[in-house]
Amino acid sequence: MTGDKVYHAFYADELARGFLHSHSYTGNPLACRAALATLDIFAEDDVLSVNHAKAAYFNCVAEPLRQHPKVRDFRNTGMIWAFEVDSPARRFCTTLLYARAATGIAAASDG
């Protein structure tokens, strides 16, 4: 979003003058083909419905974690879950990450 002054500073009808930074892959045949193939997979494999069912299952499995007294602000959107942990343990996140890796669950510490 921008104001008129900035918009007009970058706008040009001539392709050579127009600000095209945000369109660096516009018309790239390989990028377009990859995008179309991805959309085909989403449609053929019903990815959104499958992920919705998986998310519901993961939320059920994660309920004990959600109820843990040291876990707060447990949330998820799509296939991403996040929560805060009240723990004085300095290596809590590292310990959790190694424990999750051993079960095949991908986890990351962002805090």
Biopython code that builds the backbone (N, CA, C, O; Angstrom):
import numpy as np
from Bio.PDB.StructureBuilder import StructureBuilder

atoms = [
    (1, "MET", "N", (0.848, -1.167, 0.000)),
    (1, "MET", "CA", (0.000, 0.000, 0.000)),
    (1, "MET", "C", (0.897, 1.235, 0.000)),
    (1, "MET", "O", (1.925, 1.292, 0.675)),
    (2, "THR", "N", (0.471, 2.202, -0.772)),
    (2, "THR", "CA", (1.244, 3.436, -0.855)),
    (2, "THR", "C", (0.321, 4.598, -1.235)),
    (2, "THR", "O", (-0.828, 4.406, -1.635)),
    (3, "GLY", "N", (0.847, 5.761, -1.099)),
    (3, "GLY", "CA", (0.091, 6.949, -1.489)),
    (3, "GLY", "C", (0.277, 7.251, -2.966)),
    (3, "GLY", "O", (1.106, 6.642, -3.642)),
    (4, "ASP", "N", (-0.518, 8.213, -3.460)),
    (4, "ASP", "CA", (-0.467, 8.567, -4.878)),
    (4, "ASP", "C", (0.909, 9.060, -5.320)),
    (4, "ASP", "O", (1.349, 8.746, -6.425)),
    (5, "LYS", "N", (1.587, 9.824, -4.475)),
    (5, "LYS", "CA", (2.884, 10.397, -4.861)),
    (5, "LYS", "C", (3.897, 9.282, -5.148)),
    (5, "LYS", "O", (4.600, 9.331, -6.157)),
    (6, "VAL", "N", (3.974, 8.295, -4.279)),
    (6, "VAL", "CA", (4.915, 7.184, -4.479)),
    (6, "VAL", "C", (4.462, 6.336, -5.667)),
    (6, "VAL", "O", (5.282, 5.942, -6.497)),
    (7, "TYR", "N", (3.172, 6.057, -5.752)),
    (7, "TYR", "CA", (2.647, 5.253, -6.857)),
    (7, "TYR", "C", (3.032, 5.863, -8.199)),
    (7, "TYR", "O", (3.537, 5.162, -9.075)),
    (8, "HIS", "N", (2.798, 7.160, -8.366)),
    (8, "HIS", "CA", (3.075, 7.821, -9.639)),
    (8, "HIS", "C", (4.571, 7.911, -9.925)),
    (8, "HIS", "O", (4.976, 7.971, -11.087)),
    (9, "ALA", "N", (5.391, 7.922, -8.884)),
    (9, "ALA", "CA", (6.842, 7.950, -9.099)),
    (9, "ALA", "C", (7.328, 6.658, -9.743)),
    (9, "ALA", "O", (8.339, 6.666, -10.444)),
    (10, "PHE", "N", (6.636, 5.562, -9.521)),
    (10, "PHE", "CA", (7.056, 4.271, -10.066)),
    (10, "PHE", "C", (6.234, 3.823, -11.270)),
    (10, "PHE", "O", (6.654, 2.926, -12.000)),
    (11, "TYR", "N", (5.082, 4.426, -11.488)),
    (11, "TYR", "CA", (4.194, 3.988, -12.565)),
    (11, "TYR", "C", (4.696, 4.476, -13.918)),
    (11, "TYR", "O", (5.144, 5.614, -14.060)),
    (12, "ALA", "N", (4.611, 3.582, -14.915)),
    (12, "ALA", "CA", (4.919, 3.978, -16.291)),
    (12, "ALA", "C", (4.213, 3.007, -17.231)),
    (12, "ALA", "O", (4.195, 1.802, -16.982)),
    (13, "ASP", "N", (3.632, 3.529, -18.311)),
    (13, "ASP", "CA", (3.006, 2.668, -19.311)),
    (13, "ASP", "C", (4.047, 1.893, -20.106)),
    (13, "ASP", "O", (3.787, 0.783, -20.568)),
    (14, "GLU", "N", (5.231, 2.487, -20.263)),
    (14, "GLU", "CA", (6.287, 1.802, -21.026)),
    (14, "GLU", "C", (6.921, 0.729, -20.148)),
    (14, "GLU", "O", (7.323, 0.990, -19.014)),
    (15, "LEU", "N", (7.002, -0.471, -20.689)),
    (15, "LEU", "CA", (7.536, -1.607, -19.938)),
    (15, "LEU", "C", (8.952, -1.339, -19.430)),
    (15, "LEU", "O", (9.304, -1.750, -18.324)),
    (16, "ALA", "N", (9.758, -0.657, -20.228)),
    (16, "ALA", "CA", (11.152, -0.395, -19.846)),
    (16, "ALA", "C", (11.264, 0.518, -18.635)),
    (16, "ALA", "O", (12.257, 0.455, -17.911)),
    (17, "ARG", "N", (10.258, 1.372, -18.398)),
    (17, "ARG", "CA", (10.308, 2.321, -17.283)),
    (17, "ARG", "C", (9.561, 1.843, -16.057)),
    (17, "ARG", "O", (9.835, 2.319, -14.955)),
    (18, "GLY", "N", (8.641, 0.931, -16.207)),
    (18, "GLY", "CA", (7.803, 0.493, -15.092)),
    (18, "GLY", "C", (8.599, -0.224, -14.012)),
    (18, "GLY", "O", (9.597, -0.889, -14.292)),
    (19, "PHE", "N", (8.150, -0.082, -12.803)),
    (19, "PHE", "CA", (8.798, -0.735, -11.662)),
    (19, "PHE", "C", (8.313, -2.172, -11.606)),
    (19, "PHE", "O", (7.174, -2.427, -11.216)),
    (20, "LEU", "N", (9.162, -3.113, -11.991)),
    (20, "LEU", "CA", (8.752, -4.512, -12.104)),
    (20, "LEU", "C", (9.419, -5.416, -11.077)),
    (20, "LEU", "O", (9.388, -6.638, -11.222)),
    (21, "HIS", "N", (10.014, -4.844, -10.053)),
    (21, "HIS", "CA", (10.740, -5.665, -9.070)),
    (21, "HIS", "C", (9.869, -6.776, -8.491)),
    (21, "HIS", "O", (10.329, -7.909, -8.350)),
    (22, "SER", "N", (8.643, -6.473, -8.161)),
    (22, "SER", "CA", (7.797, -7.483, -7.526)),
    (22, "SER", "C", (7.268, -8.501, -8.524)),
    (22, "SER", "O", (6.533, -9.410, -8.138)),
    (23, "HIS", "N", (7.615, -8.375, -9.770)),
    (23, "HIS", "CA", (7.127, -9.289, -10.796)),
    (23, "HIS", "C", (8.281, -10.010, -11.486)),
    (23, "HIS", "O", (8.202, -10.259, -12.689)),
    (24, "SER", "N", (9.329, -10.346, -10.781)),
    (24, "SER", "CA", (10.518, -10.901, -11.416)),
    (24, "SER", "C", (10.270, -12.262, -12.063)),
    (24, "SER", "O", (11.047, -12.672, -12.925)),
    (25, "TYR", "N", (9.209, -12.976, -11.673)),
    (25, "TYR", "CA", (8.921, -14.270, -12.284)),
    (25, "TYR", "C", (7.695, -14.212, -13.193)),
    (25, "TYR", "O", (7.216, -15.248, -13.653)),
    (26, "THR", "N", (7.188, -13.018, -13.452)),
    (26, "THR", "CA", (6.026, -12.879, -14.323)),
    (26, "THR", "C", (6.358, -13.435, -15.702)),
    (26, "THR", "O", (7.303, -12.992, -16.355)),
    (27, "GLY", "N", (5.579, -14.395, -16.124)),
    (27, "GLY", "CA", (5.771, -14.952, -17.457)),
    (27, "GLY", "C", (6.897, -15.959, -17.568)),
    (27, "GLY", "O", (7.117, -16.499, -18.652)),
    (28, "ASN", "N", (7.617, -16.233, -16.496)),
    (28, "ASN", "CA", (8.678, -17.231, -16.562)),
    (28, "ASN", "C", (8.024, -18.589, -16.804)),
    (28, "ASN", "O", (7.259, -19.051, -15.958)),
    (29, "PRO", "N", (8.304, -19.243, -17.940)),
    (29, "PRO", "CA", (7.604, -20.477, -18.274)),
    (29, "PRO", "C", (7.824, -21.601, -17.262)),
    (29, "PRO", "O", (6.895, -22.354, -16.971)),
    (30, "LEU", "N", (9.020, -21.724, -16.731)),
    (30, "LEU", "CA", (9.281, -22.792, -15.763)),
    (30, "LEU", "C", (8.523, -22.531, -14.460)),
    (30, "LEU", "O", (7.932, -23.451, -13.895)),
    (31, "ALA", "N", (8.536, -21.288, -13.978)),
    (31, "ALA", "CA", (7.814, -20.949, -12.754)),
    (31, "ALA", "C", (6.310, -21.153, -12.945)),
    (31, "ALA", "O", (5.635, -21.658, -12.048)),
    (32, "CYS", "N", (5.789, -20.766, -14.095)),
    (32, "CYS", "CA", (4.354, -20.947, -14.365)),
    (32, "CYS", "C", (3.994, -22.423, -14.427)),
    (32, "CYS", "O", (2.963, -22.832, -13.893)),
    (33, "ARG", "N", (4.824, -23.220, -15.066)),
    (33, "ARG", "CA", (4.546, -24.660, -15.168)),
    (33, "ARG", "C", (4.582, -25.304, -13.784)),
    (33, "ARG", "O", (3.740, -26.142, -13.461)),
    (34, "ALA", "N", (5.561, -24.908, -12.969)),
    (34, "ALA", "CA", (5.651, -25.451, -11.606)),
    (34, "ALA", "C", (4.412, -25.073, -10.799)),
    (34, "ALA", "O", (3.886, -25.896, -10.050)),
    (35, "ALA", "N", (3.947, -23.847, -10.945)),
    (35, "ALA", "CA", (2.742, -23.405, -10.227)),
    (35, "ALA", "C", (1.524, -24.194, -10.684)),
    (35, "ALA", "O", (0.716, -24.614, -9.855)),
    (36, "LEU", "N", (1.381, -24.402, -11.981)),
    (36, "LEU", "CA", (0.247, -25.169, -12.496)),
    (36, "LEU", "C", (0.300, -26.624, -12.028)),
    (36, "LEU", "O", (-0.733, -27.209, -11.702)),
    (37, "ALA", "N", (1.487, -27.205, -11.995)),
    (37, "ALA", "CA", (1.625, -28.586, -11.509)),
    (37, "ALA", "C", (1.250, -28.681, -10.042)),
    (37, "ALA", "O", (0.626, -29.654, -9.617)),
    (38, "THR", "N", (1.625, -27.680, -9.273)),
    (38, "THR", "CA", (1.270, -27.657, -7.846)),
    (38, "THR", "C", (-0.242, -27.569, -7.673)),
    (38, "THR", "O", (-0.816, -28.265, -6.836)),
    (39, "LEU", "N", (-0.882, -26.722, -8.457)),
    (39, "LEU", "CA", (-2.340, -26.610, -8.381)),
    (39, "LEU", "C", (-3.016, -27.922, -8.783)),
    (39, "LEU", "O", (-4.032, -28.303, -8.201)),
    (40, "ASP", "N", (-2.449, -28.615, -9.782)),
    (40, "ASP", "CA", (-2.986, -29.931, -10.170)),
    (40, "ASP", "C", (-2.905, -30.913, -9.020)),
    (40, "ASP", "O", (-3.860, -31.644, -8.759)),
    (41, "ILE", "N", (-1.773, -30.940, -8.329)),
    (41, "ILE", "CA", (-1.600, -31.854, -7.187)),
    (41, "ILE", "C", (-2.602, -31.515, -6.090)),
    (41, "ILE", "O", (-3.215, -32.408, -5.505)),
    (42, "PHE", "N", (-2.767, -30.232, -5.814)),
    (42, "PHE", "CA", (-3.732, -29.830, -4.783)),
    (42, "PHE", "C", (-5.130, -30.324, -5.133)),
    (42, "PHE", "O", (-5.861, -30.781, -4.254)),
    (43, "ALA", "N", (-5.508, -30.238, -6.399)),
    (43, "ALA", "CA", (-6.844, -30.663, -6.814)),
    (43, "ALA", "C", (-6.961, -32.191, -6.828)),
    (43, "ALA", "O", (-7.923, -32.744, -6.294)),
    (44, "GLU", "N", (-5.993, -32.867, -7.431)),
    (44, "GLU", "CA", (-6.059, -34.329, -7.574)),
    (44, "GLU", "C", (-5.992, -35.047, -6.234)),
    (44, "GLU", "O", (-6.686, -36.043, -6.031)),
    (45, "ASP", "N", (-5.172, -34.560, -5.327)),
    (45, "ASP", "CA", (-4.982, -35.223, -4.027)),
    (45, "ASP", "C", (-5.874, -34.639, -2.941)),
    (45, "ASP", "O", (-5.797, -35.061, -1.787)),
    (46, "ASP", "N", (-6.716, -33.680, -3.289)),
    (46, "ASP", "CA", (-7.616, -33.040, -2.332)),
    (46, "ASP", "C", (-6.845, -32.596, -1.086)),
    (46, "ASP", "O", (-7.256, -32.851, 0.046)),
    (47, "VAL", "N", (-5.728, -31.933, -1.327)),
    (47, "VAL", "CA", (-4.786, -31.563, -0.268)),
    (47, "VAL", "C", (-5.447, -30.769, 0.856)),
    (47, "VAL", "O", (-5.170, -31.029, 2.027)),
    (48, "LEU", "N", (-6.298, -29.822, 0.537)),
    (48, "LEU", "CA", (-6.884, -28.999, 1.592)),
    (48, "LEU", "C", (-7.767, -29.816, 2.529)),
    (48, "LEU", "O", (-7.707, -29.629, 3.744)),
    (49, "SER", "N", (-8.580, -30.712, 1.990)),
    (49, "SER", "CA", (-9.424, -31.556, 2.848)),
    (49, "SER", "C", (-8.591, -32.525, 3.669)),
    (49, "SER", "O", (-8.867, -32.747, 4.848)),
    (50, "VAL", "N", (-7.571, -33.100, 3.046)),
    (50, "VAL", "CA", (-6.688, -34.028, 3.758)),
    (50, "VAL", "C", (-5.985, -33.308, 4.908)),
    (50, "VAL", "O", (-5.906, -33.833, 6.018)),
    (51, "ASN", "N", (-5.477, -32.107, 4.639)),
    (51, "ASN", "CA", (-4.792, -31.354, 5.694)),
    (51, "ASN", "C", (-5.760, -30.926, 6.795)),
    (51, "ASN", "O", (-5.380, -30.873, 7.965)),
    (52, "HIS", "N", (-6.995, -30.622, 6.435)),
    (52, "HIS", "CA", (-7.994, -30.271, 7.442)),
    (52, "HIS", "C", (-8.217, -31.452, 8.392)),
    (52, "HIS", "O", (-8.288, -31.268, 9.607)),
    (53, "ALA", "N", (-8.326, -32.654, 7.842)),
    (53, "ALA", "CA", (-8.509, -33.852, 8.670)),
    (53, "ALA", "C", (-7.268, -34.112, 9.531)),
    (53, "ALA", "O", (-7.389, -34.458, 10.706)),
    (54, "LYS", "N", (-6.087, -33.947, 8.952)),
    (54, "LYS", "CA", (-4.852, -34.136, 9.718)),
    (54, "LYS", "C", (-4.758, -33.130, 10.860)),
    (54, "LYS", "O", (-4.364, -33.487, 11.970)),
    (55, "ALA", "N", (-5.116, -31.883, 10.596)),
    (55, "ALA", "CA", (-5.049, -30.849, 11.635)),
    (55, "ALA", "C", (-5.991, -31.189, 12.785)),
    (55, "ALA", "O", (-5.639, -31.007, 13.950)),
    (56, "ALA", "N", (-7.185, -31.682, 12.463)),
    (56, "ALA", "CA", (-8.127, -32.070, 13.518)),
    (56, "ALA", "C", (-7.543, -33.205, 14.355)),
    (56, "ALA", "O", (-7.654, -33.194, 15.581)),
    (57, "TYR", "N", (-6.925, -34.178, 13.701)),
    (57, "TYR", "CA", (-6.289, -35.288, 14.417)),
    (57, "TYR", "C", (-5.146, -34.780, 15.301)),
    (57, "TYR", "O", (-5.059, -35.144, 16.473)),
    (58, "PHE", "N", (-4.273, -33.944, 14.742)),
    (58, "PHE", "CA", (-3.140, -33.422, 15.516)),
    (58, "PHE", "C", (-3.616, -32.602, 16.713)),
    (58, "PHE", "O", (-3.004, -32.652, 17.780)),
    (59, "ASN", "N", (-4.693, -31.854, 16.547)),
    (59, "ASN", "CA", (-5.225, -31.096, 17.676)),
    (59, "ASN", "C", (-5.697, -32.029, 18.787)),
    (59, "ASN", "O", (-5.506, -31.730, 19.966)),
    (60, "CYS", "N", (-6.306, -33.146, 18.427)),
    (60, "CYS", "CA", (-6.725, -34.129, 19.448)),
    (60, "CYS", "C", (-5.509, -34.724, 20.152)),
    (60, "CYS", "O", (-5.481, -34.827, 21.379)),
    (61, "VAL", "N", (-4.519, -35.109, 19.378)),
    (61, "VAL", "CA", (-3.303, -35.702, 19.948)),
    (61, "VAL", "C", (-2.575, -34.696, 20.841)),
    (61, "VAL", "O", (-1.978, -35.079, 21.847)),
    (62, "ALA", "N", (-2.622, -33.423, 20.480)),
    (62, "ALA", "CA", (-1.901, -32.387, 21.221)),
    (62, "ALA", "C", (-2.671, -31.860, 22.426)),
    (62, "ALA", "O", (-2.168, -30.993, 23.141)),
    (63, "GLU", "N", (-3.875, -32.363, 22.666)),
    (63, "GLU", "CA", (-4.684, -31.842, 23.777)),
    (63, "GLU", "C", (-3.975, -31.922, 25.127)),
    (63, "GLU", "O", (-4.052, -30.966, 25.897)),
    (64, "PRO", "N", (-3.281, -33.030, 25.451)),
    (64, "PRO", "CA", (-2.546, -33.043, 26.731)),
    (64, "PRO", "C", (-1.487, -31.933, 26.819)),
    (64, "PRO", "O", (-1.273, -31.360, 27.886)),
    (65, "LEU", "N", (-0.840, -31.642, 25.713)),
    (65, "LEU", "CA", (0.132, -30.547, 25.691)),
    (65, "LEU", "C", (-0.586, -29.220, 25.918)),
    (65, "LEU", "O", (-0.121, -28.385, 26.693)),
    (66, "ARG", "N", (-1.703, -29.028, 25.250)),
    (66, "ARG", "CA", (-2.488, -27.801, 25.406)),
    (66, "ARG", "C", (-2.893, -27.590, 26.867)),
    (66, "ARG", "O", (-2.925, -26.455, 27.343)),
    (67, "GLN", "N", (-3.201, -28.675, 27.577)),
    (67, "GLN", "CA", (-3.667, -28.592, 28.964)),
    (67, "GLN", "C", (-2.530, -28.511, 29.983)),
    (67, "GLN", "O", (-2.782, -28.281, 31.165)),
    (68, "HIS", "N", (-1.289, -28.697, 29.544)),
    (68, "HIS", "CA", (-0.155, -28.662, 30.474)),
    (68, "HIS", "C", (-0.090, -27.299, 31.150)),
    (68, "HIS", "O", (-0.240, -26.277, 30.481)),
    (69, "PRO", "N", (0.131, -27.261, 32.464)),
    (69, "PRO", "CA", (0.113, -25.982, 33.187)),
    (69, "PRO", "C", (1.193, -24.992, 32.753)),
    (69, "PRO", "O", (1.037, -23.791, 32.974)),
    (70, "LYS", "N", (2.269, -25.456, 32.149)),
    (70, "LYS", "CA", (3.326, -24.535, 31.718)),
    (70, "LYS", "C", (3.159, -24.070, 30.273)),
    (70, "LYS", "O", (3.922, -23.228, 29.800)),
    (71, "VAL", "N", (2.176, -24.610, 29.579)),
    (71, "VAL", "CA", (1.919, -24.216, 28.190)),
    (71, "VAL", "C", (0.842, -23.148, 28.179)),
    (71, "VAL", "O", (-0.206, -23.292, 28.808)),
    (72, "ARG", "N", (1.119, -22.077, 27.453)),
    (72, "ARG", "CA", (0.120, -21.015, 27.327)),
    (72, "ARG", "C", (0.035, -20.576, 25.868)),
    (72, "ARG", "O", (0.965, -20.774, 25.086)),
    (73, "ASP", "N", (-1.064, -19.995, 25.536)),
    (73, "ASP", "CA", (-1.308, -19.465, 24.192)),
    (73, "ASP", "C", (-1.086, -20.523, 23.110)),
    (73, "ASP", "O", (-0.432, -20.262, 22.100)),
    (74, "PHE", "N", (-1.634, -21.708, 23.330)),
    (74, "PHE", "CA", (-1.561, -22.793, 22.339)),
    (74, "PHE", "C", (-2.483, -22.423, 21.184)),
    (74, "PHE", "O", (-3.653, -22.103, 21.397)),
    (75, "ARG", "N", (-1.956, -22.467, 19.955)),
    (75, "ARG", "CA", (-2.760, -22.057, 18.806)),
    (75, "ARG", "C", (-2.307, -22.804, 17.560)),
    (75, "ARG", "O", (-1.193, -23.324, 17.495)),
    (76, "ASN", "N", (-3.186, -22.845, 16.582)),
    (76, "ASN", "CA", (-2.786, -23.394, 15.293)),
    (76, "ASN", "C", (-3.600, -22.763, 14.183)),
    (76, "ASN", "O", (-4.734, -22.324, 14.376)),
    (77, "THR", "N", (-2.985, -22.734, 13.019)),
    (77, "THR", "CA", (-3.669, -22.328, 11.803)),
    (77, "THR", "C", (-3.141, -23.223, 10.693)),
    (77, "THR", "O", (-1.932, -23.320, 10.481)),
    (78, "GLY", "N", (-4.049, -23.867, 9.996)),
    (78, "GLY", "CA", (-3.621, -24.803, 8.959)),
    (78, "GLY", "C", (-2.808, -25.929, 9.559)),
    (78, "GLY", "O", (-3.271, -26.623, 10.465)),
    (79, "MET", "N", (-1.601, -26.111, 9.059)),
    (79, "MET", "CA", (-0.723, -27.178, 9.540)),
    (79, "MET", "C", (0.438, -26.629, 10.376)),
    (79, "MET", "O", (1.515, -27.224, 10.420)),
    (80, "ILE", "N", (0.213, -25.505, 11.029)),
    (80, "ILE", "CA", (1.237, -24.899, 11.882)),
    (80, "ILE", "C", (0.666, -24.734, 13.287)),
    (80, "ILE", "O", (-0.437, -24.216, 13.463)),
    (81, "TRP", "N", (1.432, -25.184, 14.290)),
    (81, "TRP", "CA", (1.047, -25.047, 15.690)),
    (81, "TRP", "C", (2.111, -24.226, 16.393)),
    (81, "TRP", "O", (3.291, -24.273, 16.045)),
    (82, "ALA", "N", (1.673, -23.479, 17.381)),
    (82, "ALA", "CA", (2.609, -22.677, 18.168)),
    (82, "ALA", "C", (2.077, -22.574, 19.588)),
    (82, "ALA", "O", (0.870, -22.654, 19.821)),
    (83, "PHE", "N", (2.987, -22.395, 20.529)),
    (83, "PHE", "CA", (2.602, -22.197, 21.922)),
    (83, "PHE", "C", (3.775, -21.600, 22.666)),
    (83, "PHE", "O", (4.921, -21.684, 22.225)),
    (84, "GLU", "N", (3.475, -21.002, 23.793)),
    (84, "GLU", "CA", (4.500, -20.443, 24.668)),
    (84, "GLU", "C", (4.669, -21.392, 25.844)),
    (84, "GLU", "O", (3.725, -22.069, 26.250)),
    (85, "VAL", "N", (5.880, -21.436, 26.385)),
    (85, "VAL", "CA", (6.170, -22.312, 27.520)),
    (85, "VAL", "C", (6.771, -21.479, 28.641)),
    (85, "VAL", "O", (7.748, -20.757, 28.442)),
    (86, "ASP", "N", (6.175, -21.590, 29.820)),
    (86, "ASP", "CA", (6.744, -20.963, 31.009)),
    (86, "ASP", "C", (7.691, -21.968, 31.643)),
    (86, "ASP", "O", (7.254, -22.886, 32.337)),
    (87, "SER", "N", (8.978, -21.798, 31.408)),
    (87, "SER", "CA", (9.969, -22.722, 31.961)),
    (87, "SER", "C", (11.262, -21.976, 32.250)),
    (87, "SER", "O", (11.771, -21.259, 31.388)),
    (88, "PRO", "N", (11.798, -22.139, 33.453)),
    (88, "PRO", "CA", (13.084, -21.518, 33.753)),
    (88, "PRO", "C", (14.254, -22.322, 33.179)),
    (88, "PRO", "O", (15.391, -21.850, 33.182)),
    (89, "ALA", "N", (13.980, -23.525, 32.689)),
    (89, "ALA", "CA", (15.049, -24.370, 32.145)),
    (89, "ALA", "C", (15.667, -23.703, 30.921)),
    (89, "ALA", "O", (14.971, -23.398, 29.952)),
    (90, "ARG", "N", (16.960, -23.484, 30.973)),
    (90, "ARG", "CA", (17.645, -22.774, 29.892)),
    (90, "ARG", "C", (17.670, -23.584, 28.609)),
    (90, "ARG", "O", (17.688, -23.012, 27.519)),
    (91, "ARG", "N", (17.672, -24.902, 28.721)),
    (91, "ARG", "CA", (17.777, -25.748, 27.534)),
    (91, "ARG", "C", (16.453, -26.429, 27.213)),
    (91, "ARG", "O", (16.437, -27.446, 26.521)),
    (92, "PHE", "N", (15.355, -25.890, 27.700)),
    (92, "PHE", "CA", (14.054, -26.526, 27.476)),
    (92, "PHE", "C", (13.773, -26.727, 25.989)),
    (92, "PHE", "O", (13.396, -27.821, 25.570)),
    (93, "CYS", "N", (13.957, -25.670, 25.189)),
    (93, "CYS", "CA", (13.644, -25.751, 23.760)),
    (93, "CYS", "C", (14.510, -26.786, 23.055)),
    (93, "CYS", "O", (14.011, -27.559, 22.237)),
    (94, "THR", "N", (15.797, -26.807, 23.363)),
    (94, "THR", "CA", (16.691, -27.786, 22.746)),
    (94, "THR", "C", (16.272, -29.206, 23.103)),
    (94, "THR", "O", (16.249, -30.089, 22.246)),
    (95, "THR", "N", (15.941, -29.420, 24.375)),
    (95, "THR", "CA", (15.488, -30.738, 24.817)),
    (95, "THR", "C", (14.212, -31.135, 24.084)),
    (95, "THR", "O", (14.087, -32.273, 23.632)),
    (96, "LEU", "N", (13.270, -30.215, 23.962)),
    (96, "LEU", "CA", (12.022, -30.490, 23.257)),
    (96, "LEU", "C", (12.281, -30.807, 21.788)),
    (96, "LEU", "O", (11.694, -31.742, 21.243)),
    (97, "LEU", "N", (13.148, -30.040, 21.147)),
    (97, "LEU", "CA", (13.433, -30.271, 19.733)),
    (97, "LEU", "C", (14.026, -31.654, 19.495)),
    (97, "LEU", "O", (13.633, -32.340, 18.551)),
    (98, "TYR", "N", (14.966, -32.073, 20.339)),
    (98, "TYR", "CA", (15.557, -33.404, 20.191)),
    (98, "TYR", "C", (14.528, -34.497, 20.447)),
    (98, "TYR", "O", (14.533, -35.523, 19.767)),
    (99, "ALA", "N", (13.657, -34.290, 21.411)),
    (99, "ALA", "CA", (12.621, -35.277, 21.709)),
    (99, "ALA", "C", (11.655, -35.394, 20.529)),
    (99, "ALA", "O", (11.250, -36.499, 20.170)),
    (100, "ARG", "N", (11.287, -34.276, 19.931)),
    (100, "ARG", "CA", (10.368, -34.305, 18.785)),
    (100, "ARG", "C", (11.031, -34.934, 17.574)),
    (100, "ARG", "O", (10.387, -35.684, 16.841)),
    (101, "ALA", "N", (12.303, -34.644, 17.351)),
    (101, "ALA", "CA", (13.008, -35.202, 16.195)),
    (101, "ALA", "C", (13.037, -36.736, 16.269)),
    (101, "ALA", "O", (12.960, -37.415, 15.245)),
    (102, "ALA", "N", (13.148, -37.262, 17.473)),
    (102, "ALA", "CA", (13.189, -38.715, 17.653)),
    (102, "ALA", "C", (11.861, -39.373, 17.269)),
    (102, "ALA", "O", (11.825, -40.566, 16.969)),
    (103, "THR", "N", (10.774, -38.603, 17.278)),
    (103, "THR", "CA", (9.458, -39.152, 16.923)),
    (103, "THR", "C", (9.083, -38.854, 15.471)),
    (103, "THR", "O", (8.039, -39.299, 14.995)),
    (104, "GLY", "N", (9.927, -38.110, 14.772)),
    (104, "GLY", "CA", (9.637, -37.780, 13.387)),
    (104, "GLY", "C", (8.802, -36.533, 13.211)),
    (104, "GLY", "O", (8.364, -36.239, 12.099)),
    (105, "ILE", "N", (8.573, -35.796, 14.274)),
    (105, "ILE", "CA", (7.788, -34.561, 14.196)),
    (105, "ILE", "C", (8.741, -33.386, 14.043)),
    (105, "ILE", "O", (9.664, -33.220, 14.839)),
    (106, "ALA", "N", (8.520, -32.588, 13.040)),
    (106, "ALA", "CA", (9.362, -31.409, 12.817)),
    (106, "ALA", "C", (8.944, -30.324, 13.798)),
    (106, "ALA", "O", (7.756, -30.053, 13.969)),
    (107, "ALA", "N", (9.924, -29.711, 14.437)),
    (107, "ALA", "CA", (9.652, -28.633, 15.394)),
    (107, "ALA", "C", (10.760, -27.597, 15.292)),
    (107, "ALA", "O", (11.885, -27.899, 14.895)),
    (108, "ALA", "N", (10.417, -26.383, 15.656)),
    (108, "ALA", "CA", (11.407, -25.307, 15.643)),
    (108, "ALA", "C", (11.174, -24.418, 16.843)),
    (108, "ALA", "O", (10.045, -24.270, 17.309)),
    (109, "SER", "N", (12.241, -23.828, 17.341)),
    (109, "SER", "CA", (12.166, -22.898, 18.445)),
    (109, "SER", "C", (12.369, -21.496, 17.889)),
    (109, "SER", "O", (13.416, -21.185, 17.321)),
    (110, "ASP", "N", (11.371, -20.670, 18.055)),
    (110, "ASP", "CA", (11.465, -19.302, 17.533)),
    (110, "ASP", "C", (11.259, -18.286, 18.642)),
    (110, "ASP", "O", (10.415, -17.397, 18.520)),
    (111, "GLY", "N", (12.001, -18.403, 19.694)),
    (111, "GLY", "CA", (11.814, -17.442, 20.756)),
    (111, "GLY", "C", (12.836, -17.552, 21.815)),
    (111, "GLY", "O", (12.803, -16.796, 22.785)),
]
sb = StructureBuilder()
sb.init_structure("model")
sb.init_model(0)
sb.init_chain("A")
sb.init_seg("    ")
for serial, (resi, resn, name, xyz) in enumerate(atoms, 1):
    if name == "N":
        sb.init_residue(resn, " ", resi, " ")
    sb.init_atom(name, np.array(xyz, "f"), 0.0, 1.0, " ", f" {name:<3s}", serial, name[0])
structure = sb.get_structure()
